[in-house]
């Protein structure tokens, strides 16, 4: 566990109601509140700000209280660099796609420009995706690296993990199937909303105990325990760090469970006006994204 992880339980990066020109980080006063869902429902969420300006260097908790006006992604674009994503990392998802269980993790990258904030910020489906309306959702757990990692072993991998959050790996399926590499079809602007909070690895010593669900307009599309992961958090961090520095702030999307729109019959693709929720419990809460079309 990263040393910083021991200084907080859950951090939210947000715009405070008292000063919409500011960006703060802080810890929700209520340790049980689902921040993303509460803000979506119009409820007031009180936060105790920290003295720092980044989850990578949060500083100390203050005695003041602020109310969330708008939730931001836990990390800024400038902090994440390239976004590392793992494809085909659930046993049951491999089965639904009729693909063999991989021997090593499948890696693709998203650019930092794909990063997006939670609701009410939108994910915008580009014109190339609208041609045949094959925008798709993928509910995912995210690993956040807390200090530079290179050539780390599986046994020491968790020492580099700052915490966990949720993501939606929004994909353009036709573009994906037209190419052998997936970065283009999954790297569009706003195609990687993350949040709503960063949960300390101290609070989640074993990420395989989490449960993830994906809901499209309130209907459950995905529902799976993380015990179904093919490659665990230590395995992924160790593998990705071999010969490659993972700078502090690197985020790793760990794959999606079964139930993606492309695998359903009939297919369940995203379109303008849809809302998609990624629910990662306990602790992380609900990442809600509204879908818009690029004009």
Secondary structure as GFF3:
##gff-version 3
##sequence-region A 1 295
A	DSSP	three_ten_helix	3	7	.	.	.	ID=ss1
A	DSSP	beta_strand	10	16	.	.	.	ID=ss2
A	DSSP	beta_strand	24	28	.	.	.	ID=ss3
A	DSSP	alpha_helix	35	40	.	.	.	ID=ss4
A	DSSP	beta_strand	46	49	.	.	.	ID=ss5
A	DSSP	beta_strand	66	72	.	.	.	ID=ss6
A	DSSP	alpha_helix	77	80	.	.	.	ID=ss7
A	DSSP	beta_strand	83	87	.	.	.	ID=ss8
A	DSSP	alpha_helix	91	96	.	.	.	ID=ss9
A	DSSP	beta_strand	106	110	.	.	.	ID=ss10
A	DSSP	three_ten_helix	112	114	.	.	.	ID=ss11
A	DSSP	beta_strand	115	116	.	.	.	ID=ss12
A	DSSP	beta_strand	122	125	.	.	.	ID=ss13
A	DSSP	alpha_helix	127	130	.	.	.	ID=ss14
A	DSSP	beta_strand	135	136	.	.	.	ID=ss15
A	DSSP	beta_strand	139	145	.	.	.	ID=ss16
A	DSSP	three_ten_helix	157	160	.	.	.	ID=ss17
A	DSSP	beta_strand	161	169	.	.	.	ID=ss18
A	DSSP	beta_strand	171	172	.	.	.	ID=ss19
A	DSSP	alpha_helix	173	177	.	.	.	ID=ss20
A	DSSP	alpha_helix	183	186	.	.	.	ID=ss21
A	DSSP	beta_strand	192	200	.	.	.	ID=ss22
A	DSSP	three_ten_helix	207	209	.	.	.	ID=ss23
A	DSSP	beta_strand	211	216	.	.	.	ID=ss24
A	DSSP	beta_strand	219	225	.	.	.	ID=ss25
A	DSSP	three_ten_helix	226	228	.	.	.	ID=ss26
A	DSSP	alpha_helix	233	240	.	.	.	ID=ss27
A	DSSP	beta_strand	251	256	.	.	.	ID=ss28
A	DSSP	three_ten_helix	261	263	.	.	.	ID=ss29
A	DSSP	beta_strand	275	281	.	.	.	ID=ss30
A	DSSP	beta_strand	285	293	.	.	.	ID=ss31
###
